[in-house]
């Protein structure tokens, strides 16, 4: 008889295949926020990358190009991280 494994306090959402704990942030939420509000850097504020978010805010998302590319990278990228280097949950 096996007992359920206790959740790890250091990684409440589990570990990514590379051994890094998953973030509490979702890459789908970050990508959708970036897609619709990328001119304001909202997707990057959500993930904690405030420097990049302020850059997008000041340039209006690189006139929309930077925001669109960033949204695509957040949605389909497998190595997207939050500000603490943890992999965003799928």
N, C-alpha and C positions, 0 to 999 in steps of 0.2 A: 504494500500500500504506500503510495507516494503522497506527500503532503504538498500543498501549494507553496510555491517559493515566495518568500517575503520580498516586497519591493525594496529596491536599493534606494536609500535616502539620497545618495549622490546622483542617481539617475532614475527619477520617478517614471520617466517615459521610456526607459530602456536604453540600450546602446546601439549605435549605428554599426554597420559592418566593419568600419575602420577602428572600432573600440572607443570612440568618443561618445559621450552621453547625448541623447537627443535633447533638443531645446523644447521649452514649453510653447514656443511660437510655431505657427504653421506656415509652410511655404506657400500653400494655396491662398491663405488669407493675405500674406505679404504680397504675393503676385497680383491678386485682384485689387488690393489697395493701390499698388504701384501702377496698375493698368489704368484705373479710373481717376486716381488722384496723384499720379506721378509728377505732375508739374509742381506739386507742393512737397514732394519727397515723403509722402505719408507712408509708403511701404518700407522705406529705409528708417523712418522714425520708429515704426512698429518693431523692426528687428534690432533696434538699438544702435544703428550706424548713424549717429547724429551728424558727424562731419559730412558724410556723403549726402545726407538728407538736406542739410543747410545749403550745400552746393547746388542741389537740384532745385531747392526753393529759390535761390538767388538767380538761377539761370532759366527758370521756368522749365525745369526738366531737360535742359539742353535743347530748348525749343521743341520739346516733345520727343525728340529722337532718343536722347539718353533715357528718358522715362520708359519709352516703349521697349527698348533693348533690355533695360533692367528688369522690366516686368516679365519679358520672355525668359530671361535667365533665371529669375526667381521661380517661375512656374515649371520649367522643364529641366533646370539644372539639378544635378544630383549632389553637388558639393556646396550648396548654399548654407551659410552659417549665420548665427546671430552675432552680436557684439562680443560675446564671451567665447566664440569659436566653436560653439556646439552646433551640430547639424540640425537644420530645421526639419520638423516632422512633416511627413507627406500628407 
